[in-house]
Amino acid sequence: MGTVVNVHDAKTHFSKLLERAHAGEEIVLAKAGKPYAKLVPLTSEKPRRQPGILKGWVIPDSFFDPLPEEELKLWEEGWPGDPLNEKPEK
């Protein structure tokens, strides 16, 4: 856990805490002595893609097999209690 700061002190020194968090420090805000929230730096960088990460990965032939009848029925008709499959009352 990072540096723990109570809410009152955090309000008083928010700008300084914000700078410390931006520099990479983890600041934990505590309320009544208990950890409550965390200030961490926000990064706008997207994770870099790694070409070739799936190299050698193959989709098995069984992927293209037909679904069993009971599973196909669930996909087509829904399952009991499915809220997306409820029919409006007339």
Buried (B, 14 or more C-beta within 10 A) or exposed (E): EBEBBBEEEBEEEEEEBBEBBEEEBBBBBBEEEEEBEEBEEEEEEEEEEEEEEEEEEEEEEEEEEEEEEEEEEBEEEEEEEEEEEEEEEE
